[in-house]
């Protein structure tokens, strides 16, 4: 038996609109709160210099070349501004390149999307002009 889920009242307020108005309902956003919302904005702020917190700093120097990626992928990473892999990238890219299925969990901004796109782009054979997809029966 499925349970009905209700959104907490603090998330949004729905107001009924009179029939003369074009929309059926209006949703108003909650007032900004200090704390998590502020940290979310900080996590996605790319306007100033970026610093990494201790949990995403590498203990040892590493670079994308050590992951043995193809030259076009390495050039693309460099052009996109990636200098060194984050810990999640350093751990996950080699496993993905081996063909393993991955489930990656890490905090926002640590490079998870880069992991999956790097693996996908590195697996392409640029000389092969046909569709490159593995079909399973």
C-alpha positions as CSV (number, residue, x, y, z in Angstrom):
1,X,0.0,0.0,0.0
2,X,1.5,3.3,-1.1
3,X,1.7,6.1,1.4
4,X,0.8,9.6,0.3
5,X,3.7,12.1,0.6
6,X,3.2,15.6,1.6
7,X,5.6,18.5,1.2
8,X,6.5,20.2,4.5
9,X,4.7,23.5,5.0
10,X,8.0,25.3,5.3
11,X,8.9,24.6,1.6
12,X,6.2,26.4,-0.2
13,X,2.8,28.1,0.3
14,X,0.1,27.5,-2.4
15,X,-2.5,30.2,-2.7
16,X,-5.8,29.7,-4.5
17,X,-6.4,32.1,-7.4
18,X,-9.8,33.5,-8.4
19,X,-11.2,32.3,-11.8
20,X,-10.6,35.7,-13.4
21,X,-6.9,35.2,-13.2
22,X,-5.1,33.2,-15.9
23,X,-3.3,30.7,-13.7
24,X,-4.9,28.1,-11.4
25,X,-2.5,28.6,-8.5
26,X,0.6,30.6,-7.5
27,X,3.4,29.2,-5.4
28,X,5.5,31.5,-3.3
29,X,9.0,30.6,-2.2
30,X,9.8,30.5,1.5
31,X,11.9,33.2,3.1
32,X,15.7,32.7,2.8
33,X,17.2,31.1,5.8
34,X,20.7,31.2,7.0
35,X,22.6,27.9,7.1
36,X,22.1,25.2,4.4
37,X,20.9,27.6,1.8
38,X,23.9,29.9,2.3
39,X,26.3,26.9,2.1
40,X,24.6,25.8,-1.2
41,X,25.1,29.3,-2.7
42,X,28.7,29.2,-1.5
43,X,29.3,25.7,-3.0
44,X,28.2,26.9,-6.4
45,X,29.9,30.4,-6.3
46,X,32.5,30.4,-9.1
47,X,33.0,34.2,-9.1
48,X,36.0,34.3,-6.7
49,X,39.0,32.1,-6.0
50,X,38.1,28.5,-5.3
51,X,39.5,26.7,-2.3
52,X,38.9,23.0,-1.4
53,X,38.0,21.9,2.0
54,X,40.1,19.2,3.7
55,X,37.7,16.3,2.7
56,X,38.3,17.0,-1.0
57,X,42.0,17.8,-0.9
58,X,44.5,15.3,-2.3
59,X,47.1,14.1,0.2
60,X,49.5,13.3,-2.6
61,X,50.1,15.2,-5.8
62,X,48.4,13.7,-8.8
63,X,47.4,14.7,-12.3
64,X,45.1,13.5,-15.0
65,X,48.0,12.1,-17.0
66,X,48.5,9.5,-14.2
67,X,45.1,8.1,-15.1
68,X,46.3,7.2,-18.6
69,X,43.5,9.0,-20.4
70,X,43.6,9.5,-24.2
71,X,45.4,12.6,-25.5
72,X,42.1,14.3,-26.7
73,X,40.4,13.8,-23.3
74,X,43.5,15.2,-21.5
75,X,43.6,18.2,-23.8
76,X,39.8,18.8,-23.3
77,X,40.2,18.6,-19.5
78,X,43.1,21.1,-19.6
79,X,41.1,23.5,-21.9
80,X,38.1,23.2,-19.5
81,X,40.3,24.3,-16.6
82,X,40.8,21.0,-14.8
83,X,44.4,20.9,-13.5
84,X,44.3,18.0,-11.0
85,X,41.8,15.3,-10.2
86,X,39.7,15.4,-7.1
87,X,39.9,12.4,-4.8
88,X,36.6,11.0,-6.2
89,X,37.9,11.4,-9.7
90,X,41.2,9.8,-8.8
91,X,39.4,6.8,-7.4
92,X,36.5,6.4,-9.8
93,X,38.0,7.1,-13.3
94,X,40.3,4.1,-13.3
95,X,37.5,1.8,-12.2
96,X,35.2,3.1,-14.8
97,X,37.8,2.8,-17.5
98,X,38.0,-0.9,-16.6
99,X,34.4,-1.3,-17.5
100,X,33.0,-1.5,-14.0
101,X,29.6,-0.2,-13.2
102,X,29.8,2.8,-10.8
103,X,27.7,4.4,-8.2
104,X,29.5,7.5,-7.0
105,X,28.4,9.4,-3.9
106,X,30.2,12.6,-2.9
107,X,29.3,16.1,-2.0
108,X,28.3,18.8,-4.5
109,X,31.2,20.2,-6.5
110,X,33.6,17.4,-6.1
111,X,33.7,16.3,-9.8
112,X,31.2,13.4,-10.1
113,X,29.9,14.6,-13.5
114,X,33.5,14.9,-14.7
115,X,34.0,11.3,-13.7
116,X,31.2,10.0,-15.9
117,X,31.8,12.2,-18.9
118,X,35.6,11.5,-18.8
119,X,35.0,7.8,-18.8
120,X,32.4,8.0,-21.6
121,X,34.6,10.3,-23.8
122,X,37.7,8.2,-23.2
123,X,35.9,5.1,-24.3
124,X,35.1,6.5,-27.8
125,X,37.2,5.2,-30.7
126,X,37.7,8.4,-32.8
127,X,38.7,6.4,-35.9
128,X,35.4,4.4,-35.8
129,X,32.7,6.4,-37.7
130,X,29.9,3.9,-36.9
131,X,27.7,4.0,-33.8
132,X,29.6,3.0,-30.7
133,X,27.2,1.4,-28.4
134,X,27.3,-2.0,-26.7
135,X,24.1,-4.0,-27.4
136,X,23.1,-6.6,-24.9
137,X,20.7,-9.5,-25.8
